[in-house]
Amino acid sequence: MRSTLTDIAREAGVSAATVDRVLNNRPGVRARTREIVLEMAQRLGYIAETQNGAPQKMLHGEVIRLDFALPAGTNSFIKLLHRHIEAQALARPDLDVRVTTIEGFNPDRLARLLQDLHGQTQGVGVIALDHPTVREAIRSLSASDIKVVTIASDILHVPRVAYIGIDNRAAGRLAGYLLNRFMGAGRPGKVALFAGSLAYRGHEEREMGFRSVLGEEFPNLTVSSAVEINDEPGVSYTATMKALHNEPELLGIYCVGAGRSGVAKALLEARPKKKPVFICHDLTRETRGYLVDDLADVVIDQNARLIAEQSVIRLLGSIASSAPYLTKKFIEPRLIFKENVPVQ
């Protein structure tokens, strides 16, 4: 099905009227906005590429500086997202993209990094801790006309131009639903819940969704172990071994964030008589292995490539357009099972 003007407008972050003016070569549109709309129209197949497949030429020699702030550590999804952001930059000679990683769950350190970007950049993408100092830093950037998108985990009540990621509360409810179906609908038992870091609203929302669907739909399931593991595999390993020891008939494990490798290691070493259903997030090289080896039963993936692409597009669209907007660009979660692990 062919894309429409509305599709192009949504992806470019402008109005349908602006798209119409660009495609019909009418005046009244900034050069940079015109370039973004034409590129998106080509990408969506609405118009053909230029002769010999060359990309749309820049209308001005302007190079756009974008900065991304990501957490450091062993989280393989973050590393994958980092690579996809860099790939987006390499494909766009009109972009100067820089990625900075922040050690630890330290909101003050993240806030200082954001403050240091004043006068250095035109747009910022951030996986942000939901903390007063971080919220104030984002407000300060916006007041300086620096566009901000929140990635993977949203922050409310800040002037960000978009949130790019899955609906985390819905993802938590989905995990609870799948857990019940895997175990056999209505079967009573205990499950373990390992949160990543509740400093991230996204992790808090996943836990909230998981608990709410269990309370509303599956009262047969009880959360016997709930541990905040701060995305540390060593902590998740210890928590899993303890849960298996305390509940020999443990039916399920839901890992909200990273730390999945600790759960997998514990399951391999403990070798319980009946393996608990194990549900985790993010398709990475390691979680592919867990599916293939029957350690994990399903991975709820948020598509790092698409998040990176949409984050860049939304930042460029907001820089080009003077119209303020606050939107959510929900990425549809993918359910990955052993039988449908996609080609890398």
HELIX and SHEET records of a PDB file:
HELIX    1   1 LEU A    5  ALA A   12  1                                   8    
HELIX    2   2 ALA A   16  LEU A   23  1                                   8    
HELIX    3   3 ALA A   31  ARG A   43  1                                  13    
HELIX    4   4 GLN A   51  GLY A   53  5                                   3    
HELIX    5   5 SER A   76  LEU A   90  1                                  15    
HELIX    6   6 PRO A  107  ASP A  116  1                                  10    
HELIX    7   7 PRO A  132  ALA A  143  1                                  12    
HELIX    8   8 ASN A  168  MET A  183  1                                  16    
HELIX    9   9 ARG A  201  GLU A  217  1                                  17    
HELIX   10  10 PRO A  233  ASN A  246  1                                  14    
HELIX   11  11 ARG A  260  ALA A  270  1                                  11    
HELIX   12  12 ARG A  285  VAL A  292  1                                   8    
HELIX   13  13 ALA A  304  ALA A  320  1                                  17    
HELIX   14  14 LYS A  338  ASN A  340  5                                   3    
SHEET    1   A 6 LEU A  95  ILE A 102  0                                        
SHEET    2   A 6 ILE A  64  PRO A  71  1                                        
SHEET    3   A 6 GLY A 123  VAL A 126  1                                        
SHEET    4   A 6 LYS A 147  ILE A 151  1                                        
SHEET    5   A 6 ALA A 162  GLY A 165  1                                        
SHEET    6   A 6 THR A 327  PHE A 330  1                                        
SHEET    1   B 6 LEU A 221  GLU A 228  0                                        
SHEET    2   B 6 GLY A 189  ALA A 195  1                                        
SHEET    3   B 6 GLY A 252  CYS A 255  1                                        
SHEET    4   B 6 VAL A 277  HIS A 281  1                                        
SHEET    5   B 6 VAL A 298  ASP A 301  1                                        
SHEET    6   B 6 ARG A 334  ILE A 336 -1                                        
END                                                                             
